[in-house]
Amino acid sequence: MNFFWEARKVILLSVLIYLSVKAIFFFGYVSQYIEQITLYALIVILASLGLNVIYGYTGQFSLGHAAFYGIGAYVSAYLTKIFSIENIFAYIPILFISGAAAGLIGYLIGIPILRLRDDFLAIATLGFGTLVRVLLDNSDKFSEVFGGSRGFVGIPRLTTFELAFVIVIFLILITHNLIYSRYGLFWRCIKNDELASASIGINTFSMKLMAFTYGCFLAGIGGALYANLYTFLHPSNFDILKSIDFLIIVIVGGMGSIAGTIYAGLIWVGFIEGLRIVLPAEVVDLRWVFIPLLLIALMMWKPYGLMTKSRN
């Protein structure tokens, strides 16, 4: 019953936020660029939520999250282009197919690498991310449609604010329900002490694999929304730096906090794109100086994240 009560509150708040944002868009208070950045922020929040499940709740240090984001993007781009999808209702199943493809690959990759821990797991996921980047660079060898290192062009624009908003809210609710189910309890136990969790009968490997697969599924759907928003993909969009972006959002928002991921995602995208608008074109690259300063200030002020209480 608590879930339904919480869901009702979240849905009501979401409707109010949607109507407010839609009114701002409708009356032209912001440019189309800001509208697109708002959409992008929703996508980043969804992909970061997947990493929060993997790292924030289960304690699996992954540096290859962008690879699954890219897999979802390329699957969606390929299917929507090959089948000439123009209807948003035909696009919705492709979104979940793209997420399922990323989740399936995450499951298969997770079977061997999730037996590793800490730095060793990070290196293994980093290696997988590099492998995916190389495959995407040479994907035109499999099919000219992918474009390889030239980039994937001609992708239908199907991602709308309404679709992205509903999908993100729906998956936030599903994730919240999972986190506060017995599986979420197992994930948090494993993060706190994997050996103790195993000693009381928790199948730690299965639970870690479940969390990893679900996190990759969320990243895949985020990637699919990204592909059909920008209509162009390049392998460089899914490199280690993109994985670091997701990791920063999880840490700044607070590991193990859904609300923290939402706030940090909005702050991160808003700050990066805000500096692009504010700074003159000739010095726009200086934003990569201001961004580390922001991160240092945030970590000094809130070392455990924006939405995580200090540990005594």
Protein Blocks (a to p, Z undefined) as FASTA:
>chain_A
ZZmmmmmmmmmmmmmmmmmmmmmmmnopacfklmmmmmmmmmmmmmmmmmmmmmmmnopa
cfklmmmmmmmmmmmmmmmmmnopabfklmmmmmmmmmmmmmmmmmmmmmmmmmpghjlm
mmmmmmmmmmmmmmmmmmmmmomklopmnopehiacfbdfklmmmmmmmmmmmmmmmmmm
mklmmmmmmmmommlmmmnopafklmmmmmmmmmmmmmmmmmmmmmmmnopacfklmcfk
lmmmmmmmmmmnoghiaklmmmmmmmmmmmmmmmmmmpcfklmmmmmmmmmmmmmmmmmm
mmnojklccdZZ
